[in-house]
Amino acid sequence: MSVCNICPRNCNVDRSVKPGFCSMTDTVKISRAALHMWEEPCISGEKGSGTVFFSGCNMKCVFCQNKEISTGGFGREITVDRLAEIFLELQGKGALNINLVTPTHYTLQIIDAVKLAREKGLTLPVVYNTSSYEKAETIKLLKDVVDIWLPDFKYTDNTAAARYSKAGDYVQYATAAIDEMVRQQPECIFDDNGIIQKGVIVRHLVLPGQVQAAKDAVEYLYNRYGDSIFISIMSQYTPCTDLEAYPEINRKITDGEYDEVVDYAVEIGVENGFLQEGESASESFIPPFDLTGVE
C-alpha cells in the first residue's frame, strides 16, 4: 500500500497518506455486511450469501447502481481484525459463503482477514465479486484465498469501456484476469443442494442499445471457456444516475433486446448459464447501504 499498484490504475501513491484512484486509503471501509438473496441461485440459495460491500472502486462506471459507496465515499472504516470477525458473524447467521463485493483495492487486507478468520473457524467458501478490472498478478495472490470467482465481463470494446467506465484498457486486463481465475478454478463444483463451492461464474450486464456488444461478450466467453464456466446474462440495468450526457443508455433495456441476447447464447451452444427476469431491472434490488452488520 505504500506504493499502490494493486490494480491497473497503477497510482503509485502511498495510500496511508492519500487515496488512490479508488478514492480509498489503506484502511478497509465497508458499507454493509448482511445476507443477500439476489445473487445467482447457486450463490444465494435459500439462506443467502454473506455479502460484504466495500466502499470505493477502481472503475468509474457512469451507470453505477452503487454510486453512493463506489464514488460517494459512504461507509465506515474498520480494522482487518474486525473484517475477520464480520466473516465469522455472517457464517453464524447461516450464510452460504462470504461474498466480497468490489474488493480489488483491499486485496491485501482481505488476504489477511480471510487467513485470520479461517484460523478462528471460518469454513465457508469465499466469493470474489469483481468488475474484472484487475491485474492477473493480483489475482494470483488470491489463489489459496478465493474459492468462487464472480467477475463481470463488461466490455469487449475498449472504446465503450473508456466512455462508460473511464477504463480504456479494460479488455486486455479483464481477459487476462479471467484467464487466471479459470486457471485456478477450472471447473464448477456444487454441493448436494446445488450451491456452488468452487468455480467461475462470469456476468455480463446487457446495456440498452448494446445487443451486438452483449452477443460478442457471450460469444467470447463461450468460445474461450466452453462449459467450464457459467455465464450469467443480466437484465437488471437501471439508470439510477444522471445520464443526460449518455442518452443512448439513459433507459432500461427492452425485453426484446434481452431475449435476442439469450437466444443467441442458446444458438451458439451455451448450456451452463443464468438468466434474469425482467422485473430485476428495479432499484428495489439495490440493497440499503446503512452500515448493517458493520458495527
ABEGO torsion letter per residue (X at the ends): XABBAABAAGAGBBAAABBBAAGBBABBBBABBBBBAABBAAAAEAAEBBBBBBBEBABBBAABAAAAAAAAGBEBBBBAAAAAAAAAAAAAAGBABBBBBGAAAAAAAAAAAAAAAAAAGBABBBBBBBAGBBBAAAAAAAAAABABBBBBBABABAAAAAAAAGBAAAAAAAAAAAAAAAAABABBBBBAAGBBABEBBBBBBBBBGAAAAAAAAAAAAAAAAEAABBBBBBAABBBABBAAABAAABBBBBAAAAAAAAAAAAAAGBABBBBBBAAABBAAABBBBAGBGAX
